[in-house]
Amino acid sequence: MTAAEPSLRAVAEVAFTTAFGRAPEHIASAPGRINLLGEHTDYNEGFVLPTVLPRMTVCALARRSDDHVRVRSEVLSELGELELGEERASGDWLDYVRGITRGAREHGYALGGFDAWVGTDLPLGGGLSSSAALSVALLRALREAFSWTIDAIELARLAQWSENNVVGAPVGILDPLACELGELGSALFIDTRSLRYERLPLPSQAELVVLDSGVRHSHASGDYRKRRAECEAAAKQLGVASLRDVDGADLAERLASLPVPLKGRARHVLTENERVLQAVGALREDDASALGTLFSASHASMRDDFEVSVPAVDRIVEEALKLPGVWGARLTGGGFGGSVICLTRRGETGRVATALAPLAASVLIVDREEASP
């Protein structure tokens, strides 16, 4: 539990009672996440390295006696309604709920009508997994309300299914799995092919500064979908099922056979996988400097090879790297906007955050020591 969670849970209880005229039966939450390294590698069956934030989404919920669902969004100040069995996508925020209810039923989980209130202190579309946090928080509340037997991996798969099949966002497993399994103060190293994972402590002398660029993105939009299709096309031309399977021994020669822009897309995924593995080594050695160097290399790859950065994000990264006490900085999340994560030396973080604040819509400091239990 983070410092923010008790206050959000208290707000959720009062807000639910105000919205629906009765007390909630269950309150569940899920944190947002930032990706230290491993961008656009999850749907290529590669490696990822996220950590979670002391910000989250909270869901207060109570069962109904019918098949009607009402959900109040605190952020959007809207009440959405649907009937179980009639979850047709409409292209609005309620598709996230429709995806969860339809997915639960199609995967054999008992479900009836319910009222729910959802609130968050995560920026929507800021690259911090606000959508996955919503899905995981709602699934956790439903798990309690309807006594589901579902493990962490299956819960994350169900959240991913919802976004893929109803919301229309071709996302990988990274975000829901990070929101479900992540712990504050630790990085979560995941092999997205096997779904094996390992928790590793963040560097002892470092803190993270997360800067929301204010440029919004949507994983259901065409740019994200296009990048995934380009990765699939590159894999097909290279004769492998996934870019994860490309042998590094003759990497340069094999990449040379690809046309632009597939060459850059594949090069990013393959080098990003290697950066994740190097970052795991840096974390095991408590080497913040090496980790920071990997941050900056990852951003250059996302900007130049994968072409998912934007000028506002690039400017934050460039200015961050000029500051003493910054080991590295990079775009975090799917791109086309979103947030920047900076790895800073403990004791310098406040000054770094202050210097960069004029360039950002909001700033969050993630302190490893405060995050530890």
C-alpha positions in Angstrom: 0.0 0.0 0.0 1.3 3.4 -0.9 0.8 6.7 0.9 -1.7 7.7 -1.7 -3.9 4.6 -1.4 -5.6 5.2 2.0 -6.8 8.6 0.9 -8.0 7.4 -2.5 -9.8 4.5 -0.8 -11.5 6.8 1.6 -12.6 9.0 -1.3 -13.9 6.0 -3.2 -16.0 4.9 -0.3 -17.7 8.3 0.1 -18.0 8.9 -3.7 -19.6 5.5 -4.3 -22.1 6.0 -1.5 -23.0 9.5 -2.9 -23.3 8.1 -6.5 -25.4 5.0 -5.8 -27.0 5.6 -2.4 -25.4 2.6 -0.6 -22.0 1.7 0.7 -19.6 -0.3 -1.5 -19.0 -3.9 -0.7 -15.5 -4.1 -2.1 -12.7 -1.6 -2.8 -9.7 -2.6 -4.9 -6.8 -0.7 -6.5 -4.0 -1.1 -8.9 -0.9 1.1 -9.4 0.3 2.8 -12.5 3.6 1.7 -14.0 6.6 3.1 -15.7 8.9 1.1 -17.9 12.5 1.4 -17.0 13.5 -0.4 -20.2 11.8 -2.7 -22.8 9.6 -0.6 -25.0 7.6 -2.3 -27.7 9.3 -5.6 -27.0 6.4 -7.3 -25.2 4.3 -7.9 -28.3 7.5 -9.2 -29.9 7.8 -11.8 -27.2 10.9 -10.1 -25.7 12.1 -8.7 -22.4 10.6 -5.9 -20.3 11.7 -4.1 -17.1 8.9 -2.1 -15.5 8.3 -0.7 -12.0 5.2 0.6 -10.4 4.3 4.1 -9.1 2.9 5.5 -5.9 -0.1 6.5 -8.0 -3.1 4.3 -8.8 -6.6 3.7 -9.8 -9.2 2.7 -7.2 -12.5 0.9 -7.9 -15.3 0.7 -5.3 -18.0 -1.9 -6.2 -21.2 -3.5 -5.1 -23.2 -6.3 -6.7 -26.7 -5.9 -8.1 -29.5 -8.4 -8.3 -29.9 -8.0 -12.1 -27.6 -7.9 -15.2 -27.3 -4.2 -15.3 -23.9 -2.4 -14.8 -23.4 1.2 -13.8 -20.0 2.8 -13.6 -19.2 6.3 -12.4 -15.9 7.7 -13.7 -14.6 10.3 -11.3 -12.1 11.7 -13.8 -14.6 12.1 -16.6 -17.5 13.0 -14.3 -19.7 10.6 -16.3 -22.0 7.6 -15.5 -21.8 4.8 -18.0 -24.3 2.0 -18.2 -24.5 -1.4 -20.0 -26.2 -4.7 -19.9 -24.3 -7.9 -19.5 -24.4 -9.9 -22.8 -24.7 -6.7 -24.9 -21.2 -5.4 -24.7 -20.8 -3.8 -28.1 -17.8 -1.5 -28.5 -18.7 2.1 -28.8 -15.3 3.8 -28.9 -15.7 5.5 -25.6 -14.2 5.0 -22.1 -16.8 2.5 -21.2 -15.3 0.0 -23.7 -12.7 -0.8 -21.0 -15.6 -2.0 -18.7 -17.3 -3.7 -21.6 -14.1 -5.6 -22.4 -13.7 -6.8 -18.8 -17.3 -8.0 -18.5 -17.4 -9.6 -21.9 -14.0 -11.2 -21.4 -14.9 -12.5 -17.9 -18.0 -14.2 -19.2 -16.3 -15.6 -22.3 -13.6 -17.1 -20.2 -16.0 -18.8 -17.8 -16.1 -16.5 -14.8 -19.4 -16.1 -13.0 -20.6 -12.5 -13.3 -23.7 -10.5 -12.4 -24.7 -6.9 -12.5 -22.8 -4.4 -10.4 -22.4 -0.7 -9.6 -18.8 0.7 -9.6 -17.0 4.0 -9.0 -13.5 4.5 -10.4 -11.1 7.2 -9.6 -7.4 7.8 -10.3 -4.5 10.1 -9.7 -2.8 8.9 -12.8 -2.7 11.2 -15.9 -4.8 9.6 -18.7 -2.8 8.9 -21.8 0.4 9.9 -20.1 2.3 6.7 -20.7 1.9 5.4 -17.1 -0.6 2.6 -17.8 -3.8 4.3 -16.7 -5.8 2.0 -18.8 -4.2 -1.2 -17.5 -4.5 0.1 -13.9 -8.3 0.6 -14.5 -8.6 -2.9 -15.9 -6.7 -4.5 -13.1 -8.4 -2.6 -10.4 -11.8 -3.5 -11.8 -10.8 -7.1 -12.2 -9.5 -7.3 -8.6 -12.8 -5.9 -7.3 -14.8 -8.3 -9.4 -12.6 -11.2 -8.2 -13.6 -10.4 -4.6 -17.3 -9.7 -5.4 -17.9 -12.8 -7.4 -15.4 -15.2 -5.6 -13.3 -15.9 -8.7 -10.4 -18.3 -8.6 -7.9 -16.5 -10.9 -4.2 -16.1 -10.5 -2.1 -13.1 -11.4 -1.0 -14.3 -14.8 -4.6 -15.1 -15.9 -5.9 -11.8 -14.5 -3.3 -9.9 -16.6 -4.2 -12.0 -19.7 -7.8 -11.1 -19.2 -7.0 -7.4 -19.0 -5.0 -7.7 -22.1 -7.8 -9.6 -23.9 -10.1 -6.8 -23.0 -8.0 -4.1 -24.7 -7.2 -6.3 -27.7 -10.7 -7.5 -28.5 -13.1 -4.8 -27.3 -11.1 -1.5 -26.9 -9.3 -2.3 -30.1 -5.8 -1.6 -28.7 -3.2 -4.2 -29.9 -1.2 -4.0 -26.6 1.0 -6.7 -25.2 1.1 -8.2 -21.7 3.5 -5.7 -20.2 1.1 -3.2 -18.7 -1.4 -5.4 -17.0 1.2 -7.8 -15.7 3.2 -4.9 -14.3 0.1 -3.4 -12.6 -0.8 -6.9 -11.2 2.7 -8.1 -10.0 4.8 -5.0 -9.5 6.0 -3.8 -6.1 7.1 -0.3 -5.1 10.9 -0.1 -4.9 11.5 -3.0 -7.2 11.9 -3.5 -10.9 10.0 -6.4 -12.5 12.0 -8.3 -15.1 9.6 -10.2 -17.3 10.3 -12.6 -20.2 7.0 -12.0 -22.1 7.3 -15.3 -24.0 7.5 -17.6 -20.9 6.0 -15.1 -18.5 8.8 -15.9 -16.0 9.5 -12.9 -13.8 12.0 -11.7 -11.2 11.9 -8.7 -8.8 15.1 -6.7 -8.5 15.7 -3.8 -6.2 16.1 -0.4 -7.7 19.6 1.3 -7.4 20.3 2.3 -3.8 21.7 5.7 -4.7 19.1 6.6 -7.3 15.6 8.1 -7.5 13.3 8.4 -10.4 11.7 11.6 -11.7 8.7 11.1 -14.0 7.6 14.1 -16.1 4.3 14.1 -18.0 4.9 15.8 -21.3 1.3 16.7 -21.5 1.1 15.2 -25.0 -1.6 12.6 -25.0 -1.6 9.3 -26.8 -4.0 6.3 -27.3 -2.9 2.7 -27.9 -6.1 2.3 -29.9 -4.9 4.9 -32.4 -3.3 4.1 -35.7 0.3 4.9 -34.9 0.7 2.2 -32.2 -1.1 -0.3 -34.4 1.1 0.5 -37.4 4.3 -0.1 -35.4 3.1 -3.5 -34.3 2.2 -4.4 -37.9 5.7 -3.2 -39.0 7.3 -5.5 -36.4 5.2 -8.4 -37.7 6.1 -7.6 -41.3 9.8 -7.5 -40.4 9.6 -10.8 -38.6 7.9 -12.4 -41.6 10.6 -11.1 -44.0 13.3 -12.4 -41.7 11.6 -15.8 -41.6 10.9 -16.0 -37.9 7.7 -16.2 -35.9 8.7 -13.2 -33.7 11.6 -10.7 -33.7 12.6 -12.3 -30.4 13.9 -15.3 -32.6 16.4 -13.3 -34.7 19.9 -14.6 -34.0 22.2 -11.9 -33.0 25.3 -13.6 -34.5 24.5 -12.2 -38.0 22.3 -9.3 -36.9 23.8 -6.6 -39.1 23.6 -8.8 -42.3 20.0 -9.8 -41.6 18.9 -6.3 -40.8 20.5 -5.0 -44.0 18.1 -7.2 -46.0 15.1 -5.3 -44.6 13.6 -2.2 -46.3 13.1 1.2 -44.6 11.3 1.5 -42.1 11.3 -2.2 -41.1 15.0 -2.2 -40.6 14.8 0.5 -37.9 11.8 -1.1 -36.3 13.5 -4.5 -36.0 16.8 -2.9 -34.9 15.1 -1.2 -32.0 13.3 -4.3 -30.8 16.5 -6.4 -30.9 18.8 -3.8 -29.3 16.1 -3.0 -26.7 16.0 -6.6 -25.7 19.7 -6.6 -25.2 19.5 -3.4 -23.2 17.0 -5.0 -20.8 19.3 -7.9 -20.2 22.2 -5.5 -19.6 20.0 -3.5 -17.2 19.2 -6.6 -15.2 22.9 -7.0 -14.7 23.3 -3.3 -13.7 20.5 -3.7 -11.1 22.2 -6.8 -9.7 25.4 -4.9 -9.4 23.6 -1.8 -8.0 25.1 0.2 -10.8 23.0 3.3 -11.4 25.5 4.9 -13.9 25.3 1.9 -16.2 21.5 1.8 -15.9 21.3 5.5 -16.8 23.5 5.0 -19.9 21.0 2.3 -21.1 18.1 4.8 -20.5 19.6 7.3 -22.9 20.5 4.7 -25.5 17.0 3.4 -25.4 15.5 6.9 -26.0 17.8 7.4 -29.0 16.6 4.1 -30.4 12.9 4.9 -29.8 13.4 8.4 -31.4 15.5 7.3 -34.4 14.7 3.7 -35.2 11.2 3.2 -33.9 10.1 6.8 -34.4 7.7 7.1 -31.5 9.0 10.1 -29.7 7.7 13.7 -30.2 9.4 17.1 -29.9 8.0 17.9 -26.5 9.4 14.6 -25.1 12.8 15.0 -26.9 13.2 18.4 -25.4 12.6 17.2 -21.8 15.2 14.4 -22.4 17.7 16.8 -23.9 17.4 19.3 -21.0 17.5 16.5 -18.4 20.8 15.1 -19.7 22.4 18.6 -19.3 21.8 18.6 -15.6 24.3 17.4 -13.0 23.0 14.4 -11.1 21.1 12.9 -14.1 22.4 9.5 -15.1 20.0 9.0 -17.9 16.6 9.9 -19.3 14.1 8.4 -21.8 10.6 8.3 -23.1 8.6 5.7 -21.2 5.6 4.0 -22.5 4.3 3.4 -26.0 5.2 6.8 -27.3 3.5 9.4 -29.5 3.4 11.6 -26.3 3.4 10.4 -22.7 6.1 10.7 -20.1 9.8 10.9 -19.6 11.6 9.0 -16.8 14.9 10.3 -15.5 17.3 8.3 -13.3 18.8 10.8 -10.9 21.4 10.7 -8.1 19.8 10.7 -4.6 20.1 14.2 -3.2 19.9 15.9 -6.6 16.3 14.8 -7.4 14.5 17.9 -6.1 16.7 20.2 -8.0 16.3 18.2 -11.2 12.6 18.1 -10.8 12.4 21.9 -10.2 14.6 22.6 -13.3 12.5 20.5 -15.6 9.1 21.3 -14.2 8.4 24.2 -16.6 8.7 21.7 -19.5 6.2 19.3 -18.1 2.5 19.1 -17.3 3.3 17.4 -14.0 6.2 15.9 -12.1 6.4 12.9 -9.9 9.4 11.8 -7.8 9.6 8.1 -7.0 11.9 7.7 -4.0 13.2 4.2 -3.5 13.5 4.5 0.2 10.0 6.0 0.7 8.6 3.2 -1.5 10.2 0.4 0.6 8.0 -1.1 3.2 
